[in-house]
Amino acid sequence: MTHEAIFDESATSGGVWNAVVPEGMAGERLDVFLAGELRESGLSRSKLQGLIKAGKATVDGCVTTKPRLVLEGGESVSLLVDLPGGDLTPEEGDLDVVYEDESLVVLNKPAGLTVHPAPTQTENTLVHRLVHHYPGMLDMEGERPGIVHRIDKDTSGLILVALDEGTRLDLSEDFAERRVEKHYLAVVHGVPCSTSRASHGEIEAPIGRDPRHKTRMAVTEKGGREARTAWEVLWSSPDRRASLVRVRIFTGRTHQIRVHMAHIGHPLMGDEVYGARQHKQWLRETGCDPALAPRQMLHAWRLGFEHPETGERLDFMQAPPEDFRRLMFHLARTTLRVGIVGMPGCGKSALSAMLERRGVPLFSADAVVRELYAEGEDGWVLIRRRFGAEFAPDGGPVNKARVLASMRESAEFRKELEGIVHPLVDHRLNAFWDAHTGATVAVAEVPLLVEGGADVQNEQADIAVGVRCPEDVRRGRLMARGWDDATIALIESWQWSEADKLSRCAEVVDNSGTLDDLDREADALLARLEGEHARREAEVRARIAALWGAG
């Protein structure tokens, strides 16, 4: 035997637990060691102490009645324990059968269903349903007939069950020798990366009982057992708050995936045991409904093994259940970020305001600059620090006339000023996008968006919408605001031509008519933008579904 605890079902009125004490657990008390071995059975330490005192425990074949006996490591420990629940009573209940033959069955277990009876769960388990559907399993001994491995109650997915004693022994050996291949899908907080910054890696860290919380497991050197997990990021949400990770386990420690992913700082979403802090933070920052992650989001996805009778290689894959998919699709939701651009006086502000009246969140770069130029604000402070009080005087905002005159006189001054102001505007824009991630469409009016490199699928906007207007109409509007020909020519010289701007736009709105005409254009534009958003979301959903549908 190795360090694995086993259950010997030779006793008729109960069962015998056998285990070899790992060398790393030298110095551990007998009752503490057994509490760890039998943690999944639900037996309390006080109950175990009573069994030891009653002469139910042996160490290297000798009966001991001392719960506080100090172990040296390497001993063979046995405990005779009466199992709860008596004879199994078959219970009706659905089974999602993926494969079955005379020897074994592969099932898709739903989340929320306990695999086998325990002191805290004496009915309504998978085993109770199994013996109803496969009465021959009642001929197998013990309270866990056919069970060769287990997955947590709140984990969904594939589980392999033997239908006769010979198959159970063969499959148990395959699991013990790590010949069975098991892959899981997990939704984790954040975006894991390895020390090489790669999107995959391995975790080799021993797992044992958490010394501070006896009901939990943890990565621990003292008393920990070898545990190895490989992971790979398949997809990350646009806000990088969550990732879909494929996980393969090479050992079968209790809560191994949950413990290992938490150990590297990326616990499973919905795991309130090993990721409570991150889960609460996610709910608080996103305002999401807790029902989106009602359990640890872990799914036993793929299972591969050799049939013990035929030697045939069998591989199975099961797509995750509805709650898992619902969370993934929610995480994939994005706001269609729309940049409104155009030449001075084209009507882009009017169009933006019309969209805002229709409930679309609006960001105005010009409005942000006005805020930044107010006395004491970041723009005012930086301009004063760099150019002096004549540009940012006491008792007032940035002197725009003085700034414009200097920009007219010096291209170097203009570039320096843009180097100060543009990053501040970009920061506000990014905050605006983050604040409206729940919206279908959000709009930013940024005059120099395309000049700054913004285009379809870039960091600042998903698409650009251009507003086209006859030049004579534009110039008339600008002159009505007090601009002269020289000022118009100067401002336009700092921008791309209308033709170049519009060539970078996915949508172009014509503003050669009246305001009523533009209002109708706004309706039509919004409908197209919402359609584009729906199309993109459908594409993302299809890509995500393909991740767990592919081999």
Solvent accessible surface area in square Angstrom, and as a share of the most:
residue,aa,sasa,rsa
1,M,134,0.60
2,T,95,0.55
3,H,77,0.34
4,E,70,0.31
5,A,30,0.23
6,I,79,0.40
7,F,39,0.16
8,D,53,0.28
9,E,22,0.10
10,S,81,0.52
11,A,32,0.25
12,T,144,0.84
13,S,98,0.64
14,G,12,0.12
15,G,0,0.00
16,V,34,0.20
17,W,28,0.10
18,N,29,0.15
19,A,5,0.04
20,V,34,0.20
21,V,1,0.01
22,P,5,0.03
23,E,119,0.53
24,G,52,0.50
25,M,16,0.07
26,A,52,0.40
27,G,51,0.49
28,E,40,0.18
29,R,59,0.22
30,L,0,0.00
31,D,0,0.00
32,V,16,0.09
33,F,1,0.01
34,L,6,0.03
35,A,21,0.16
36,G,21,0.20
37,E,28,0.12
38,L,2,0.01
39,R,53,0.19
40,E,57,0.25
41,S,6,0.04
42,G,37,0.35
43,L,27,0.13
44,S,59,0.38
45,R,87,0.32
46,S,79,0.51
47,K,102,0.43
48,L,0,0.00
49,Q,46,0.21
50,G,38,0.36
51,L,21,0.10
52,I,0,0.00
53,K,130,0.55
54,A,69,0.53
55,G,27,0.26
56,K,76,0.32
57,A,0,0.00
58,T,33,0.19
59,V,21,0.12
60,D,89,0.46
61,G,66,0.64
62,C,90,0.54
63,V,98,0.56
64,T,19,0.11
65,T,72,0.42
66,K,133,0.56
67,P,14,0.09
68,R,166,0.61
69,L,59,0.29
70,V,91,0.52
71,L,1,0.01
72,E,138,0.62
73,G,15,0.15
74,G,40,0.38
75,E,21,0.09
76,S,51,0.33
77,V,2,0.01
78,S,24,0.15
79,L,1,0.00
80,L,67,0.33
81,V,2,0.01
82,D,100,0.52
83,L,37,0.18
84,P,37,0.23
85,G,55,0.52
86,G,45,0.43
87,D,131,0.68
88,L,27,0.13
89,T,90,0.52
90,P,56,0.35
91,E,45,0.20
92,E,144,0.65
93,G,22,0.21
94,D,124,0.64
95,L,32,0.16
96,D,77,0.40
97,V,60,0.34
98,V,52,0.30
99,Y,65,0.25
100,E,89,0.40
101,D,46,0.24
102,E,166,0.75
103,S,12,0.08
104,L,0,0.00
105,V,0,0.00
106,V,0,0.00
107,L,1,0.01
108,N,28,0.14
109,K,1,0.00
110,P,70,0.44
111,A,37,0.29
112,G,40,0.38
113,L,9,0.05
114,T,22,0.13
115,V,2,0.01
116,H,8,0.03
117,P,8,0.05
118,A,11,0.08
119,P,48,0.30
120,T,117,0.68
121,Q,48,0.21
122,T,66,0.39
123,E,110,0.49
124,N,82,0.42
125,T,0,0.00
126,L,3,0.01
127,V,0,0.00
128,H,8,0.04
129,R,47,0.17
130,L,0,0.00
131,V,1,0.01
132,H,72,0.32
133,H,83,0.37
134,Y,37,0.14
135,P,88,0.55
136,G,47,0.45
137,M,1,0.01
138,L,80,0.40
139,D,128,0.66
140,M,16,0.07
141,E,104,0.46
142,G,33,0.32
143,E,26,0.12
144,R,47,0.17
145,P,2,0.01
146,G,0,0.00
147,I,23,0.12
148,V,19,0.11
149,H,25,0.11
150,R,83,0.30
151,I,7,0.04
152,D,21,0.11
153,K,97,0.41
154,D,51,0.27
155,T,2,0.01
156,S,2,0.01
157,G,0,0.00
158,L,4,0.02
159,I,0,0.00
160,L,0,0.00
161,V,0,0.00
162,A,0,0.00
163,L,27,0.13
164,D,55,0.29
165,E,64,0.29
166,G,42,0.41
167,T,1,0.00
168,R,42,0.15
169,L,99,0.49
170,D,62,0.32
171,L,0,0.00
172,S,37,0.24
173,E,96,0.43
174,D,20,0.11
175,F,33,0.14
176,A,69,0.54
177,E,104,0.47
178,R,120,0.44
179,R,127,0.46
180,V,12,0.07
181,E,49,0.22
182,K,27,0.12
183,H,24,0.11
184,Y,15,0.06
185,L,0,0.00
186,A,0,0.00
187,V,0,0.00
188,V,0,0.00
189,H,15,0.06
190,G,18,0.17
191,V,34,0.19
192,P,1,0.01
193,C,54,0.32
194,S,26,0.16
195,T,145,0.85
196,S,87,0.56
197,R,187,0.68
198,A,29,0.22
199,S,57,0.37
200,H,105,0.47
201,G,17,0.16
202,E,91,0.41
203,I,9,0.05
204,E,129,0.58
205,A,10,0.08
206,P,30,0.19
207,I,3,0.01
208,G,7,0.07
209,R,40,0.15
210,D,5,0.03
211,P,92,0.58
212,R,199,0.73
213,H,87,0.39
214,K,98,0.42
215,T,107,0.62
216,R,74,0.27
217,M,24,0.11
218,A,21,0.16
219,V,40,0.23
220,T,22,0.13
221,E,143,0.64
222,K,155,0.66
223,G,14,0.14
224,G,21,0.20
225,R,42,0.16
226,E,102,0.46
227,A,2,0.01
228,R,80,0.29
229,T,0,0.00
230,A,22,0.17
231,W,13,0.04
232,E,57,0.26
233,V,22,0.13
234,L,40,0.20
235,W,45,0.16
236,S,31,0.20
237,S,3,0.02
238,P,81,0.51
239,D,73,0.38
240,R,151,0.55
241,R,86,0.31
242,A,0,0.00
243,S,0,0.00
244,L,0,0.00
245,V,0,0.00
246,R,64,0.23
247,V,0,0.00
248,R,79,0.29
249,I,14,0.07
250,F,44,0.18
251,T,6,0.03
252,G,58,0.55
253,R,31,0.11
254,T,36,0.21
255,H,36,0.16
256,Q,5,0.02
257,I,6,0.03
258,R,16,0.06
259,V,7,0.04
260,H,0,0.00
261,M,0,0.00
262,A,28,0.22
263,H,100,0.45
264,I,58,0.30
265,G,43,0.41
266,H,35,0.16
267,P,0,0.00
268,L,0,0.00
269,M,0,0.00
270,G,7,0.06
271,D,1,0.01
272,E,120,0.54
273,V,64,0.37
274,Y,21,0.08
275,G,1,0.01
276,A,35,0.27
277,R,164,0.60
278,Q,38,0.17
279,H,5,0.02
280,K,131,0.55
281,Q,66,0.29
282,W,10,0.03
283,L,35,0.18
284,R,172,0.63
285,E,86,0.38
286,T,51,0.30
287,G,65,0.63
288,C,21,0.12
289,D,85,0.44
290,P,80,0.50
291,A,61,0.47
292,L,21,0.10
293,A,4,0.03
294,P,82,0.52
295,R,14,0.05
296,Q,11,0.05
297,M,0,0.00
298,L,9,0.05
299,H,1,0.00
300,A,6,0.05
301,W,2,0.01
302,R,65,0.24
303,L,5,0.03
304,G,2,0.02
305,F,1,0.00
306,E,104,0.46
307,H,9,0.04
308,P,37,0.23
309,E,115,0.51
310,T,98,0.57
311,G,44,0.43
312,E,99,0.45
313,R,105,0.38
314,L,18,0.09
315,D,85,0.44
316,F,30,0.12
317,M,71,0.32
318,Q,44,0.19
319,A,45,0.35
320,P,1,0.00
321,P,44,0.28
322,E,94,0.42
323,D,25,0.13
324,F,0,0.00
325,R,75,0.27
326,R,101,0.37
327,L,0,0.00
328,M,0,0.00
329,F,35,0.15
330,H,55,0.25
331,L,17,0.09
332,A,5,0.04
333,R,107,0.39
334,T,49,0.28
335,T,12,0.07
336,L,4,0.02
337,R,51,0.19
338,V,0,0.00
339,G,0,0.00
340,I,0,0.00
341,V,0,0.00
342,G,1,0.01
343,M,9,0.04
344,P,11,0.07
345,G,5,0.05
346,C,0,0.00
347,G,15,0.14
348,K,18,0.08
349,S,65,0.42
350,A,35,0.27
351,L,0,0.00
352,S,0,0.00
353,A,35,0.27
354,M,11,0.05
355,L,1,0.00
356,E,87,0.39
357,R,167,0.61
358,R,72,0.26
359,G,64,0.61
360,V,9,0.05
361,P,27,0.17
362,L,46,0.23
363,F,12,0.05
364,S,28,0.18
365,A,7,0.06
366,D,70,0.36
367,A,29,0.23
368,V,12,0.07
369,V,34,0.19
370,R,140,0.51
371,E,90,0.40
372,L,2,0.01
373,Y,17,0.06
374,A,40,0.31
375,E,84,0.38
376,G,48,0.46
377,E,69,0.31
378,D,82,0.43
379,G,0,0.00
380,W,22,0.08
381,V,48,0.28
382,L,60,0.30
383,I,0,0.00
384,R,73,0.27
385,R,179,0.65
386,R,127,0.46
387,F,33,0.14
388,G,26,0.25
389,A,51,0.39
390,E,100,0.45
391,F,12,0.05
392,A,0,0.00
393,P,47,0.30
394,D,107,0.55
395,G,71,0.69
396,G,17,0.17
397,P,83,0.52
398,V,5,0.03
399,N,61,0.31
400,K,106,0.45
401,A,79,0.61
402,R,85,0.31
403,V,8,0.04
404,L,55,0.27
405,A,37,0.29
406,S,9,0.06
407,M,28,0.13
408,R,109,0.40
409,E,136,0.61
410,S,41,0.26
411,A,60,0.46
412,E,129,0.58
413,F,23,0.09
414,R,41,0.15
415,K,132,0.56
416,E,57,0.26
417,L,7,0.03
418,E,40,0.18
419,G,51,0.49
420,I,30,0.15
421,V,10,0.05
422,H,73,0.33
423,P,73,0.46
424,L,35,0.17
425,V,11,0.06
426,D,52,0.27
427,H,128,0.57
428,R,74,0.27
429,L,2,0.01
430,N,74,0.38
431,A,50,0.39
432,F,23,0.10
433,W,16,0.06
434,D,102,0.53
435,A,77,0.60
436,H,60,0.27
437,T,76,0.44
438,G,60,0.57
439,A,25,0.19
440,T,58,0.34
441,V,6,0.04
442,A,0,0.00
443,V,1,0.00
444,A,1,0.01
445,E,9,0.04
446,V,17,0.10
447,P,25,0.16
448,L,49,0.25
449,L,3,0.01
450,V,0,0.00
451,E,42,0.19
452,G,63,0.60
453,G,50,0.48
454,A,2,0.02
455,D,45,0.24
456,V,66,0.38
457,Q,143,0.64
458,N,39,0.20
459,E,155,0.69
460,Q,39,0.17
461,A,2,0.02
462,D,23,0.12
463,I,7,0.04
464,A,1,0.01
465,V,0,0.00
466,G,0,0.00
467,V,0,0.00
468,R,109,0.40
469,C,4,0.02
470,P,53,0.33
471,E,104,0.47
472,D,105,0.54
473,V,56,0.32
474,R,12,0.04
475,R,64,0.23
476,G,41,0.40
477,R,75,0.27
478,L,0,0.00
479,M,88,0.39
480,A,89,0.69
481,R,156,0.57
482,G,66,0.64
483,W,69,0.24
484,D,79,0.41
485,D,77,0.40
486,A,61,0.47
487,T,19,0.11
488,I,0,0.00
489,A,62,0.48
490,L,31,0.15
491,I,29,0.15
492,E,37,0.17
493,S,78,0.50
494,W,50,0.18
495,Q,28,0.13
496,W,82,0.29
497,S,59,0.38
498,E,48,0.22
499,A,75,0.58
500,D,75,0.39
501,K,0,0.00
502,L,22,0.11
503,S,85,0.55
504,R,97,0.36
505,C,20,0.12
506,A,58,0.45
507,E,38,0.17
508,V,52,0.30
509,V,0,0.00
510,D,60,0.31
511,N,5,0.03
512,S,61,0.40
513,G,39,0.37
514,T,85,0.50
515,L,122,0.60
516,D,95,0.49
517,D,52,0.27
518,L,2,0.01
519,D,47,0.24
520,R,149,0.55
521,E,55,0.25
522,A,0,0.00
523,D,78,0.40
524,A,45,0.35
525,L,0,0.00
526,L,22,0.11
527,A,63,0.49
528,R,99,0.36
529,L,1,0.01
530,E,80,0.36
531,G,40,0.39
532,E,41,0.18
533,H,20,0.09
534,A,61,0.47
535,R,115,0.42
536,R,46,0.17
537,E,33,0.15
538,A,62,0.48
539,E,78,0.35
540,V,26,0.15
541,R,105,0.38
542,A,63,0.49
543,R,140,0.51
544,I,0,0.00
545,A,39,0.30
546,A,59,0.46
547,L,52,0.26
548,W,10,0.04
549,G,47,0.45
550,A,55,0.43
551,G,76,0.73
